[in-house]
Amino acid sequence: MFSAMQSHLARGARRAAWATAGGGLLAVGTAFLTVAAWLVLTETRDAQFAALVIGLFYVGAGLVALALGTKRTSKPPTTAAAPLTPQDGQQDVFERIAAAFGEGFQTGKAMKRASSRAP
């Protein structure tokens, strides 16, 4: 059980590290592209025009990102399925196992709390 949890956490940490590295590289690439656009636009026109074009590009990209972030889905929320009822008074074996696991888990938590309070 703990090895599965460790594996899951390690995969999550690896994904977070790659996402951070990717974000950093995207930021550096964006900076270089901005400088390149500045140089091209100042050669074509003046610095004021270059600042206006690049600023408008970033504001437009930011507005698009905000619009995509606030977009609501058109799907209605899904409702949970009604629980199955046992037929003829019989309980499902898996239901009994799950109930026993839950009771054991709660008892273990209570014992841990009681042992941590004891001197």
N, C-alpha and C positions, 0 to 999 in steps of 0.2 A: 504494500500500500504506500509506504513512504518512498520507495524507489520510483513509483509511478508519479508521485507528486513532485519529487526532485527532478525527474525528467521533464515534466510539464513546465516547472519553473525555469529550468535551464533553457528550454526552447523559447519561452517567453522573453527571457533575458537576451538570448541571441537575436531574436526578432527586434527587440528594442535597440540593441546595439547597431544592427544593420540599418534600422530606420533613422537613427541619429546620424550615422555616417552618411547616409544618403541625403538627409536634410542639409548637412554641412556642405557636402559637395554641390548640391543644388544652389545653395546660397553663394558659394564661390563662383560657380558658373554664371549665375545671374549678375553678379558684380562685374565680371569680365565682359559679359554681353552688354551691360549698361554702359560701360566705358567705351566699348567699341561703337555702340550706337551714338554716344556723345561725340566721338571723334568724327564719325561720318557726317552727322548732322551739322557740326560746327564747320566742316569743310564746305558743305553744301550751302548753308546759311550762316547765321550767327549763333552765339551761345544762348541767347534768350529763346530762340526758336527751339534749340535742342532741349533746353530745360522744359519748355512747354510740352513738346511731343513726348518726352520720356515720362514726365509727371502725369500727363493724361493717360498714357499707357498703363502705368502702375495703378492709378485710381480706377480705371476701367476694369483691370484684372481683379482688383480688390472688391469692386462692386459685384462682379460676376461670382467670385468666391463666396461673398456674403449671401447672394441670392441662392446659390446652390446649397449653402449650409442651412438656410431657413426654409427650404422647400419642404412642404409636407407631402407625405405619401398619400395616394388616393385610395389605398387599400384600407378597408375597415379593420379595426383591431380584432384579432382572433380571440375567441372565447375558449375557455378551458372545456374539455369534454366532460360530460357528466360521468361520475365514477360508476364503475360496473357494480351491480349488486349481486351477491351470491344467490344462486338458484337453489331452491329446496333446502335452505339453511346450511349449505356447504360453503366453507371458505376456501379460497384459492390457496394453494401451498405457498406460492410466492408472496401472497399478501400476509400470511402468517409469519414467514421468514422476515419480511420487511418490518412488521410490527415488533417482532422479537429483537431485531437489530436496533430499532429505535429505542426500545425500552432499555436495552443493554447500554447503548450509547449515553442515554440520559443518566443512568445509574453510575456509569463511569465518571461522567462530569461531576456529579454530586459527590462522589467519593474523593475525587481530586480536590474539589473545593474544601471539603471537610478536612482532608489531610494537610492542605496548605495553611489552614487556620490554626491547626494544632501546634503547640509550642515544640 
